[in-house]
Amino acid sequence: MIPKNTIEQIVLKQCKTLSEQAAGQARDLEENLPYLTDRALLIGGVRGSGTSSLLTRIFHNDYPEAWFTDFEDPRLAGFDPIDFQKLERLIEESGKGTLLFNRIDNTEGWIEFCLRKIEQGIKIISTVSLKTLYTLPQNGSDKSGRINDFFILKRLHTLSYQEYLQFTHKSGSEQTVAEYMSRGAFPGILRPDNADSLRRLYAEIVCRDAIIAEGIRDHDTLQRVLLHLMTHTGECITANKLRDRLRIKAVSTVAEHMTCAEQAGLVHFVSILSDNPARQTVNPRKVYATDTAMAQAVTWEEIDKTRLFETLVFNHLKRLGYTIHYTNEQGGCDFVATDGEGVTRCIQSCYDDDPDCMQSKTEGLILALNMTQAKRGIIVTRDRTDQIETGGHTIELIDADTFLSDF
């Protein structure tokens, strides 16, 4: 427990520090943030993606008189449900009707606190961990109804290509796409020689959002699984094969560490396209690193540019909110991407512009178009723009700069 006057002093100092910070660079997500009504807005993202900076912008631009508390402050370590009662009294005394929090989910009893404030008509915006975004909709119900009926969940991804151009004051080109792939998309680490910074950020994510957050004792096994996933971005993987390769005793341990990697924000997994859940379960999933530069920085192997380019295309589709699967028939299709309105597009990435590769990509794409009845087939290339009429379909070839800018 923390004394009420201590909480008050800490909060005052936090708010003074926040008010003195610059608003910072705008993010695309700001345009899609809802007007606050009767639900709390929770914004999550991988550590380093800029959620705290976004909260600073919201404070300066929208709610400069809001109450603010940063629960990542070590001075608030051990904050418990009893302390929330003290915080509530302080908020009531302040008369403020909008509350901004950084990582409120670090504390025990935060959901109950938010529900009480929502019922009182208080508006809440808070950053949270990715794990909270993943698990909150599964938390069941409270006495008032479904818990997720009281929260709006938004994910802040790392920098999009357009945001990268704005941050670096560059113009789009084939060379800029190559720089974006090599320098990465974490907003705080955009220097040309940033490998050491990326390794430090990776270590912090592993420590705070995997080892500590999940209470994992076997650090070595976790580290080996995570490193393998990062190194093999763009490849198919199963827990069984990974267990055999790394000589880990239990497949359940590997599966838990894979889930941990995704909830910490280091990777994404993509299932094969199928209406049969059993087929999706038995087939490998493809793994994609959240950041191409981080994947290169933490591995001792040289990652193939073809897989990095595919990862770049995947992360762009993921930022846009597509539901993504892959196919493996006749060479396969990298991405069968479906938007929120149910419109499906079949997309290939093709880094090597040679006839054999293009032929293989085209054949896999046509089969995927026929399987899904999708109307649009796209091959993303480094620098080529064209159209191919084949198999009764028009295949669009789009250079990466155009695709990342306009798709």
VOPAGU-2260 file (C-alpha; in pm, 1 decimal, decimal comma):
REM VOPAGU-2260
SITE   aa  ch    i         X         Y         Z
SITE  MET   A    0       0,0       0,0       0,0
SITE  ILE   A    1     106,1     355,7     -73,9
SITE  PRO   A    2      -4,8     651,6     142,7
SITE  LYS   A    3    -259,5     882,2     -19,4
SITE  ASN   A    4     -39,0    1190,4      11,5
SITE  THR   A    5     249,1    1000,6    -151,5
SITE  ILE   A    6      28,3     904,4    -446,6
SITE  GLU   A    7     -80,2    1266,8    -476,1
SITE  GLN   A    8     277,8    1396,2    -483,8
SITE  ILE   A    9     386,4    1138,3    -741,0
SITE  VAL   A   10      89,6    1217,1    -967,0
SITE  LEU   A   11     155,7    1591,4    -946,9
SITE  LYS   A   12     516,7    1541,2   -1049,8
SITE  GLN   A   13     414,6    1307,9   -1332,6
SITE  CYS   A   14     163,2    1557,7   -1467,8
SITE  LYS   A   15     419,0    1840,5   -1453,5
SITE  THR   A   16     667,0    1628,4   -1648,4
SITE  LEU   A   17     402,8    1537,0   -1905,5
SITE  SER   A   18     299,6    1898,8   -1957,0
SITE  GLU   A   19     661,9    1995,6   -2024,6
SITE  GLN   A   20     711,5    1729,7   -2291,3
SITE  ALA   A   21     671,4    1813,4   -2659,4
SITE  ALA   A   22     366,0    1670,0   -2834,5
SITE  GLY   A   23     584,4    1480,6   -3080,4
SITE  GLN   A   24     516,7    1336,5   -3424,8
SITE  ALA   A   25     160,9    1258,7   -3536,4
SITE  ARG   A   26      62,1     893,2   -3585,0
SITE  ASP   A   27    -185,5     749,1   -3833,7
SITE  LEU   A   28    -388,7     583,9   -3556,4
SITE  GLU   A   29    -496,3     925,0   -3424,9
SITE  GLU   A   30    -734,7     962,2   -3718,6
SITE  ASN   A   31    -917,2     642,4   -3616,1
SITE  LEU   A   32    -948,9     700,8   -3243,1
SITE  PRO   A   33   -1316,0     713,9   -3137,5
SITE  TYR   A   34   -1490,6     991,4   -2953,5
SITE  LEU   A   35   -1505,7     891,9   -2587,4
SITE  THR   A   36   -1853,9     796,5   -2471,4
SITE  ASP   A   37   -1946,4     516,0   -2232,2
SITE  ARG   A   38   -1645,7     290,3   -2294,2
SITE  ALA   A   39   -1281,6     318,7   -2196,1
SITE  LEU   A   40   -1027,4     341,0   -2477,9
SITE  LEU   A   41    -731,0     105,2   -2436,6
SITE  ILE   A   42    -431,3     144,4   -2669,9
SITE  GLY   A   43    -171,2    -130,8   -2683,5
SITE  GLY   A   44     141,2    -198,9   -2884,5
SITE  VAL   A   45     475,8    -371,8   -2871,4
SITE  ARG   A   46     717,2    -195,6   -2636,1
SITE  GLY   A   47     890,1      81,2   -2831,1
SITE  SER   A   48     605,7     135,8   -3078,1
SITE  GLY   A   49     520,3     476,2   -2928,7
SITE  THR   A   50     211,0     424,1   -2712,7
SITE  SER   A   51     340,7     655,9   -2438,1
SITE  SER   A   52     424,8     923,1   -2695,9
SITE  LEU   A   53      76,8     889,7   -2844,6
SITE  LEU   A   54     -73,4     939,0   -2498,4
SITE  THR   A   55     137,1    1255,0   -2464,2
SITE  ARG   A   56      -8,2    1385,8   -2792,4
SITE  ILE   A   57    -361,8    1305,4   -2675,5
SITE  PHE   A   58    -294,3    1499,7   -2354,2
SITE  HIS   A   59    -158,1    1807,1   -2532,6
SITE  ASN   A   60    -397,9    1812,9   -2827,7
SITE  ASP   A   61    -725,8    1688,6   -2682,0
SITE  TYR   A   62    -733,7    1673,2   -2301,8
SITE  PRO   A   63    -479,8    1916,3   -2150,4
SITE  GLU   A   64    -681,9    1934,3   -1825,6
SITE  ALA   A   65    -715,9    1557,7   -1783,8
SITE  TRP   A   66    -599,3    1360,1   -1484,0
SITE  PHE   A   67    -280,4    1165,9   -1561,9
SITE  THR   A   68    -110,3     875,2   -1385,8
SITE  ASP   A   69     181,9     667,5   -1513,2
SITE  PHE   A   70     170,6     318,3   -1362,7
SITE  GLU   A   71     509,6     227,3   -1510,2
SITE  ASP   A   72     667,8     472,8   -1266,8
SITE  PRO   A   73     878,2     265,5   -1022,9
SITE  ARG   A   74     759,1     494,6    -742,6
SITE  LEU   A   75     414,7     332,4    -782,1
SITE  ALA   A   76     546,3     -22,3    -755,5
SITE  GLY   A   77     312,1    -235,8    -544,8
SITE  PHE   A   78       5,2     -23,9    -626,4
SITE  ASP   A   79    -290,4    -243,7    -519,1
SITE  PRO   A   80    -673,7    -237,5    -508,2
SITE  ILE   A   81    -670,3     -47,6    -176,1
SITE  ASP   A   82    -457,4     220,5    -340,8
SITE  PHE   A   83    -719,3     256,3    -614,5
SITE  GLN   A   84    -962,4     372,1    -344,9
SITE  LYS   A   85    -716,5     649,1    -250,6
SITE  LEU   A   86    -667,5     737,7    -617,0
SITE  GLU   A   87   -1044,4     759,3    -661,8
SITE  ARG   A   88   -1072,0    1007,1    -375,5
SITE  LEU   A   89    -795,6    1219,5    -526,0
SITE  ILE   A   90    -970,7    1217,1    -864,9
SITE  GLU   A   91   -1302,7    1314,3    -703,9
SITE  GLU   A   92   -1133,4    1599,6    -519,5
SITE  SER   A   93    -980,9    1723,9    -845,7
SITE  GLY   A   94   -1319,1    1733,0   -1021,0
SITE  LYS   A   95   -1166,8    1602,6   -1344,4
SITE  GLY   A   96   -1392,7    1403,7   -1577,1
SITE  THR   A   97   -1127,4    1260,8   -1811,9
SITE  LEU   A   98    -854,1    1022,4   -1698,9
SITE  LEU   A   99    -535,5     940,1   -1890,7
SITE  PHE   A  100    -326,7     646,4   -1772,7
SITE  ASN   A  101      -5,3     487,6   -1888,8
SITE  ARG   A  102      -9,0     107,2   -1849,3
SITE  ILE   A  103    -290,4      88,2   -1597,4
SITE  ASP   A  104    -292,1    -289,6   -1652,8
SITE  ASN   A  105      32,1    -310,8   -1450,8
SITE  THR   A  106    -187,7    -294,1   -1141,2
SITE  GLU   A  107    -414,6    -543,2    -969,0
SITE  GLY   A  108    -780,4    -443,3    -968,2
SITE  TRP   A  109    -758,8    -208,1   -1267,7
SITE  ILE   A  110   -1059,1    -354,6   -1450,0
SITE  GLU   A  111   -1289,0    -308,6   -1151,0
SITE  PHE   A  112   -1161,5      48,7   -1108,3
SITE  CYS   A  113   -1230,6     132,2   -1473,4
SITE  LEU   A  114   -1579,8     -18,4   -1459,4
SITE  ARG   A  115   -1665,5     196,2   -1155,2
SITE  LYS   A  116   -1544,1     511,9   -1329,6
SITE  ILE   A  117   -1731,4     429,2   -1651,2
SITE  GLU   A  118   -2054,4     382,7   -1454,6
SITE  GLN   A  119   -1994,3     728,7   -1304,3
SITE  GLY   A  120   -1966,0     881,4   -1653,6
SITE  ILE   A  121   -1589,5     935,7   -1632,1
SITE  LYS   A  122   -1395,5     910,4   -1960,0
SITE  ILE   A  123   -1082,5     693,7   -1964,7
SITE  ILE   A  124    -791,8     649,8   -2205,6
SITE  SER   A  125    -505,6     421,5   -2112,1
SITE  THR   A  126    -213,5     246,2   -2273,8
SITE  VAL   A  127    -193,0    -127,0   -2201,9
SITE  SER   A  128      24,1    -422,8   -2293,3
SITE  LEU   A  129     -32,9    -629,1   -2604,3
SITE  LYS   A  130    -116,7    -923,6   -2382,5
SITE  THR   A  131    -409,7    -726,1   -2241,8
SITE  LEU   A  132    -533,6    -654,3   -2594,9
SITE  TYR   A  133    -515,2   -1026,1   -2674,7
SITE  THR   A  134    -671,6   -1157,6   -2355,0
SITE  LEU   A  135    -925,1    -895,9   -2242,7
SITE  PRO   A  136   -1198,4   -1012,7   -2485,7
SITE  GLN   A  137   -1158,9   -1361,6   -2336,2
SITE  ASN   A  138   -1193,0   -1249,9   -1974,6
SITE  GLY   A  139   -1558,2   -1346,9   -1953,3
SITE  SER   A  140   -1812,8   -1130,9   -1779,0
SITE  ASP   A  141   -1867,7    -939,9   -1461,3
SITE  LYS   A  142   -2195,0    -877,3   -1281,8
SITE  SER   A  143   -2282,5    -596,6   -1524,8
SITE  GLY   A  144   -2226,6    -796,3   -1844,2
SITE  ARG   A  145   -1942,6    -875,3   -2081,9
SITE  ILE   A  146   -1619,8    -702,4   -1973,4
SITE  ASN   A  147   -1518,9    -620,6   -2329,5
SITE  ASP   A  148   -1849,5    -433,9   -2374,6
SITE  PHE   A  149   -1693,3    -160,8   -2160,4
SITE  PHE   A  150   -1368,4    -121,9   -2354,4
SITE  ILE   A  151   -1261,5     -10,7   -2700,7
SITE  LEU   A  152    -936,7    -181,5   -2798,9
SITE  LYS   A  153    -691,4     -22,8   -3044,1
SITE  ARG   A  154    -347,5    -146,2   -3147,2
SITE  LEU   A  155     -64,0      92,7   -3227,3
SITE  HIS   A  156     173,4     -73,9   -3469,8
SITE  THR   A  157     529,5      28,6   -3540,4
SITE  LEU   A  158     576,8     295,9   -3805,8
SITE  SER   A  159     404,8     247,3   -4137,8
SITE  TYR   A  160     600,8     332,5   -4451,3
SITE  GLN   A  161     423,7     667,7   -4479,4
SITE  GLU   A  162     496,4     745,5   -4113,4
SITE  TYR   A  163     859,3     647,1   -4171,8
SITE  LEU   A  164     879,6     897,4   -4458,9
SITE  GLN   A  165     734,9    1169,1   -4234,6
SITE  PHE   A  166     969,1    1087,8   -3944,2
SITE  THR   A  167    1279,3    1084,0   -4166,8
SITE  HIS   A  168    1170,3    1362,2   -4407,3
SITE  LYS   A  169    1239,8    1139,0   -4706,9
SITE  SER   A  170    1063,8    1087,0   -5037,7
SITE  GLY   A  171     942,5     745,8   -5146,3
SITE  SER   A  172    1165,4     541,1   -5377,2
SITE  GLU   A  173    1311,1     193,2   -5420,3
SITE  GLN   A  174    1610,7     304,2   -5212,4
SITE  THR   A  175    1385,6     437,1   -4935,2
SITE  VAL   A  176    1201,2     104,4   -4917,7
SITE  ALA   A  177    1539,3     -69,5   -4878,6
SITE  GLU   A  178    1630,7     173,0   -4598,1
SITE  TYR   A  179    1293,5     118,1   -4430,2
SITE  MET   A  180    1355,6    -257,1   -4437,5
SITE  SER   A  181    1709,8    -226,9   -4298,2
SITE  ARG   A  182    1651,6      49,6   -4039,4
SITE  GLY   A  183    1318,6     -80,1   -3912,7
SITE  ALA   A  184     995,5      79,4   -3797,0
SITE  PHE   A  185    1045,3     151,7   -3426,6
SITE  PRO   A  186     998,8     530,1   -3394,1
SITE  GLY   A  187    1267,1     577,7   -3127,6
SITE  ILE   A  188    1535,8     394,5   -3324,0
SITE  LEU   A  189    1573,7     546,9   -3668,5
SITE  ARG   A  190    1948,3     604,1   -3686,4
SITE  PRO   A  191    2137,1     439,3   -3975,9
SITE  ASP   A  192    2355,6     239,3   -3733,2
SITE  ASN   A  193    2092,3     121,8   -3489,3
SITE  ALA   A  194    2168,9    -249,0   -3439,0
SITE  ASP   A  195    2285,1    -202,1   -3077,7
SITE  SER   A  196    1973,9      -1,4   -2991,2
SITE  LEU   A  197    1751,5    -267,2   -3145,2
SITE  ARG   A  198    1926,1    -541,0   -2948,8
SITE  ARG   A  199    1875,3    -345,2   -2626,4
SITE  LEU   A  200    1506,8    -295,4   -2707,0
SITE  TYR   A  201    1470,7    -664,2   -2790,9
SITE  ALA   A  202    1629,9    -758,6   -2457,9
SITE  GLU   A  203    1391,7    -524,8   -2273,5
SITE  ILE   A  204    1087,9    -673,8   -2448,5
SITE  VAL   A  205    1203,9   -1027,1   -2370,2
SITE  CYS   A  206    1275,4    -942,8   -2006,8
SITE  ARG   A  207     974,3    -727,8   -1917,6
SITE  ASP   A  208     702,1    -855,8   -2151,3
SITE  ALA   A  209     796,6   -1223,0   -2164,5
SITE  ILE   A  210    1009,1   -1342,5   -1873,9
SITE  ILE   A  211     866,9   -1117,1   -1600,2
SITE  ALA   A  212     513,0   -1085,8   -1737,0
SITE  GLU   A  213     473,9   -1461,3   -1780,3
SITE  GLY   A  214     680,0   -1567,0   -1478,2
SITE  ILE   A  215     906,7   -1786,2   -1691,5
SITE  ARG   A  216    1190,5   -1954,2   -1504,0
SITE  ASP   A  217    1371,0   -2133,4   -1786,5
SITE  HIS   A  218    1512,2   -1823,2   -1953,1
SITE  ASP   A  219    1749,7   -2015,0   -2177,6
SITE  THR   A  220    1478,6   -2221,6   -2346,0
SITE  LEU   A  221    1260,5   -1914,9   -2398,7
SITE  GLN   A  222    1551,7   -1721,2   -2549,6
SITE  ARG   A  223    1630,9   -2003,6   -2791,4
SITE  VAL   A  224    1269,6   -2028,5   -2908,2
SITE  LEU   A  225    1236,0   -1652,2   -2953,8
SITE  LEU   A  226    1562,6   -1623,7   -3142,6
SITE  HIS   A  227    1465,5   -1908,5   -3374,3
SITE  LEU   A  228    1132,5   -1742,3   -3452,4
SITE  MET   A  229    1297,4   -1407,9   -3528,0
SITE  THR   A  230    1567,5   -1565,0   -3743,1
SITE  HIS   A  231    1322,1   -1770,3   -3948,6
SITE  THR   A  232    1078,8   -1491,4   -4030,1
SITE  GLY   A  233     878,7   -1573,8   -4342,7
SITE  GLU   A  234     908,6   -1950,6   -4293,2
SITE  CYS   A  235     662,4   -2223,6   -4195,9
SITE  ILE   A  236     698,8   -2359,7   -3845,9
SITE  THR   A  237     538,2   -2608,7   -3605,6
SITE  ALA   A  238     586,7   -2656,0   -3233,3
SITE  ASN   A  239     677,6   -3021,4   -3288,0
SITE  LYS   A  240     953,1   -2951,4   -3539,5
SITE  LEU   A  241    1085,0   -2665,4   -3329,5
SITE  ARG   A  242    1096,0   -2892,4   -3025,2
SITE  ASP   A  243    1299,1   -3149,9   -3219,9
SITE  ARG   A  244    1534,2   -2893,8   -3367,6
SITE  LEU   A  245    1608,2   -2719,8   -3037,5
SITE  ARG   A  246    1594,2   -3043,8   -2835,6
SITE  ILE   A  247    1332,7   -2920,6   -2592,4
SITE  LYS   A  248    1161,9   -3187,8   -2380,7
SITE  ALA   A  249     795,8   -3087,3   -2404,6
SITE  VAL   A  250     610,3   -2960,7   -2711,0
SITE  SER   A  251     375,2   -2777,7   -2471,9
SITE  THR   A  252     671,5   -2565,5   -2357,2
SITE  VAL   A  253     747,0   -2466,7   -2715,9
SITE  ALA   A  254     380,1   -2384,1   -2782,1
SITE  GLU   A  255     363,5   -2167,0   -2468,2
SITE  HIS   A  256     680,4   -1980,6   -2567,6
SITE  MET   A  257     543,8   -1921,8   -2918,3
SITE  THR   A  258     227,4   -1771,1   -2769,3
SITE  CYS   A  259     444,5   -1562,1   -2538,1
SITE  ALA   A  260     644,3   -1431,0   -2835,7
SITE  GLU   A  261     327,6   -1317,0   -3011,0
SITE  GLN   A  262     174,3   -1155,9   -2703,1
SITE  ALA   A  263     499,8    -969,7   -2635,8
SITE  GLY   A  264     474,5    -829,2   -2988,3
SITE  LEU   A  265     788,5    -985,6   -3135,7
SITE  VAL   A  266     619,8   -1200,2   -3401,5
SITE  HIS   A  267     290,5   -1282,7   -3572,4
SITE  PHE   A  268     168,2   -1624,1   -3684,6
SITE  VAL   A  269     -36,7   -1696,7   -3998,4
SITE  SER   A  270    -244,8   -2012,4   -4051,3
SITE  ILE   A  271    -310,0   -2192,9   -4377,4
SITE  LEU   A  272    -630,2   -2100,0   -4562,9
SITE  SER   A  273    -896,6   -2357,5   -4479,7
SITE  ASP   A  274   -1255,2   -2385,5   -4360,4
SITE  ASN   A  275   -1152,6   -2694,2   -4164,3
SITE  PRO   A  276   -1009,9   -2607,6   -3819,4
SITE  ALA   A  277    -843,5   -2949,7   -3799,8
SITE  ARG   A  278    -649,3   -2880,2   -4119,7
SITE  GLN   A  279    -533,5   -2547,1   -3981,7
SITE  THR   A  280    -420,7   -2721,2   -3663,2
SITE  VAL   A  281    -211,4   -2990,0   -3833,2
SITE  ASN   A  282     -55,0   -2763,8   -4096,1
SITE  PRO   A  283     242,7   -2540,1   -4017,1
SITE  ARG   A  284     193,8   -2173,9   -3945,6
SITE  LYS   A  285     410,3   -1906,6   -4102,7
SITE  VAL   A  286     595,3   -1676,9   -3864,0
SITE  TYR   A  287     672,9   -1310,3   -3929,5
SITE  ALA   A  288     890,5   -1081,9   -3719,7
SITE  THR   A  289     722,8    -755,9   -3620,1
SITE  ASP   A  290    1027,4    -558,7   -3736,4
SITE  THR   A  291    1266,5    -654,1   -4016,8
SITE  ALA   A  292    1558,8    -458,8   -3871,9
SITE  MET   A  293    1520,9    -611,4   -3526,2
SITE  ALA   A  294    1513,3    -959,3   -3677,4
SITE  GLN   A  295    1844,8    -889,3   -3850,9
SITE  ALA   A  296    1998,6    -725,0   -3543,9
SITE  VAL   A  297    1941,0   -1012,5   -3300,1
SITE  THR   A  298    2040,4   -1308,7   -3516,9
SITE  TRP   A  299    2386,8   -1442,3   -3595,2
SITE  GLU   A  300    2266,0   -1556,6   -3939,8
SITE  GLU   A  301    2217,6   -1350,3   -4253,0
SITE  ILE   A  302    1843,8   -1345,1   -4317,4
SITE  ASP   A  303    1754,0   -1389,3   -4681,0
SITE  LYS   A  304    1633,6   -1063,9   -4839,8
SITE  THR   A  305    1343,6   -1250,2   -4999,4
SITE  ARG   A  306    1202,9   -1339,7   -4656,9
SITE  LEU   A  307    1265,9    -990,2   -4519,4
SITE  PHE   A  308    1080,4    -840,2   -4814,1
SITE  GLU   A  309     790,0   -1081,0   -4757,7
SITE  THR   A  310     789,9    -981,2   -4389,9
SITE  LEU   A  311     775,7    -614,9   -4489,5
SITE  VAL   A  312     469,8    -678,7   -4707,9
SITE  PHE   A  313     302,3    -884,8   -4433,9
SITE  ASN   A  314     352,9    -614,9   -4168,4
SITE  HIS   A  315     198,0    -356,2   -4400,7
SITE  LEU   A  316    -113,7    -571,6   -4447,1
SITE  LYS   A  317    -128,0    -636,9   -4073,3
SITE  ARG   A  318    -119,0    -262,8   -3997,4
SITE  LEU   A  319    -412,7    -214,6   -4232,3
SITE  GLY   A  320    -616,7    -463,2   -4030,6
SITE  TYR   A  321    -644,4    -749,2   -4279,8
SITE  THR   A  322    -714,4   -1105,0   -4169,1
SITE  ILE   A  323    -434,3   -1300,9   -4335,8
SITE  HIS   A  324    -385,3   -1664,1   -4439,5
SITE  TYR   A  325    -154,6   -1841,9   -4682,2
SITE  THR   A  326    -193,4   -2127,1   -4932,5
SITE  ASN   A  327      56,5   -2397,9   -5021,3
SITE  GLU   A  328     -90,6   -2549,0   -5337,5
SITE  GLN   A  329     115,3   -2521,3   -5657,6
SITE  GLY   A  330     386,2   -2303,7   -5509,5
SITE  GLY   A  331     143,0   -2130,4   -5276,8
SITE  CYS   A  332      22,6   -1775,6   -5227,9
SITE  ASP   A  333     193,2   -1568,1   -4959,7
SITE  PHE   A  334    -112,2   -1373,5   -4846,7
SITE  VAL   A  335    -485,4   -1426,0   -4880,4
SITE  ALA   A  336    -593,3   -1100,6   -4716,1
SITE  THR   A  337    -952,9   -1023,9   -4618,9
SITE  ASP   A  338   -1064,3    -680,9   -4502,6
SITE  GLY   A  339   -1336,4    -591,1   -4253,1
SITE  GLU   A  340   -1602,0    -588,7   -4525,6
SITE  GLY   A  341   -1519,4    -941,5   -4638,8
SITE  VAL   A  342   -1335,0    -843,1   -4958,5
SITE  THR   A  343   -1045,5   -1080,9   -5027,7
SITE  ARG   A  344    -726,0   -1003,0   -5217,4
SITE  CYS   A  345    -451,9   -1252,0   -5308,2
SITE  ILE   A  346    -102,3   -1105,7   -5280,1
SITE  GLN   A  347     246,6   -1235,7   -5350,3
SITE  SER   A  348     580,6   -1078,7   -5261,4
SITE  CYS   A  349     855,8   -1116,4   -5520,8
SITE  TYR   A  350    1193,6    -971,6   -5427,8
SITE  ASP   A  351    1391,3   -1149,5   -5702,1
SITE  ASP   A  352    1282,5   -1028,1   -6044,0
SITE  ASP   A  353    1378,6   -1336,6   -6243,5
SITE  PRO   A  354    1154,4   -1535,0   -6482,0
SITE  ASP   A  355    1146,6   -1856,8   -6277,0
SITE  CYS   A  356    1047,5   -1677,9   -5955,9
SITE  MET   A  357     784,9   -1468,9   -6133,8
SITE  GLN   A  358     639,3   -1777,9   -6301,3
SITE  SER   A  359     614,4   -1962,0   -5969,8
SITE  LYS   A  360     451,8   -1663,3   -5800,7
SITE  THR   A  361     204,6   -1621,6   -6087,1
SITE  GLU   A  362      98,2   -1988,0   -6082,9
SITE  GLY   A  363      45,1   -1987,8   -5706,3
SITE  LEU   A  364    -148,2   -1663,5   -5729,6
SITE  ILE   A  365    -382,6   -1789,4   -6002,4
SITE  LEU   A  366    -463,5   -2101,2   -5803,0
SITE  ALA   A  367    -537,9   -1890,2   -5494,2
SITE  LEU   A  368    -762,4   -1660,0   -5701,4
SITE  ASN   A  369    -955,5   -1960,5   -5829,0
SITE  MET   A  370    -982,8   -2108,0   -5477,9
SITE  THR   A  371   -1112,4   -1788,9   -5318,1
SITE  GLN   A  372   -1297,0   -1631,4   -5612,7
SITE  ALA   A  373   -1108,0   -1314,6   -5527,3
SITE  LYS   A  374   -1121,0   -1038,8   -5788,5
SITE  ARG   A  375    -776,9    -889,3   -5736,6
SITE  GLY   A  376    -436,6   -1055,3   -5762,8
SITE  ILE   A  377    -119,4    -860,5   -5685,3
SITE  ILE   A  378     251,5    -932,6   -5700,1
SITE  VAL   A  379     458,5    -682,4   -5499,5
SITE  THR   A  380     803,1    -629,7   -5653,2
SITE  ARG   A  381    1103,0    -415,5   -5570,8
SITE  ASP   A  382    1075,7    -182,8   -5869,3
SITE  ARG   A  383     850,7    -326,3   -6141,0
SITE  THR   A  384     500,4    -211,4   -6235,2
SITE  ASP   A  385     306,0    -402,7   -6500,9
SITE  GLN   A  386       2,5    -616,6   -6575,1
SITE  ILE   A  387      -6,7    -982,2   -6673,9
SITE  GLU   A  388    -308,6   -1135,5   -6848,2
SITE  THR   A  389    -306,1   -1508,0   -6777,0
SITE  GLY   A  390    -539,9   -1788,5   -6675,9
SITE  GLY   A  391    -841,7   -1561,7   -6721,9
SITE  HIS   A  392    -707,0   -1318,9   -6461,4
SITE  THR   A  393    -535,1    -982,1   -6470,1
SITE  ILE   A  394    -235,1    -989,6   -6237,3
SITE  GLU   A  395    -109,5    -651,8   -6116,5
SITE  LEU   A  396     263,3    -604,8   -6060,0
SITE  ILE   A  397     315,1    -318,7   -5813,8
SITE  ASP   A  398     649,4    -181,5   -5696,1
SITE  ALA   A  399     698,5    -180,4   -5318,7
SITE  ASP   A  400     712,2     198,2   -5286,5
SITE  THR   A  401     368,2     231,0   -5451,3
SITE  PHE   A  402     221,9     -66,3   -5264,1
SITE  LEU   A  403     336,8      56,9   -4921,6
SITE  SER   A  404     215,9     408,3   -5001,4
SITE  ASP   A  405    -120,0     352,1   -5168,7
SITE  PHE   A  406    -252,7       2,2   -5092,2
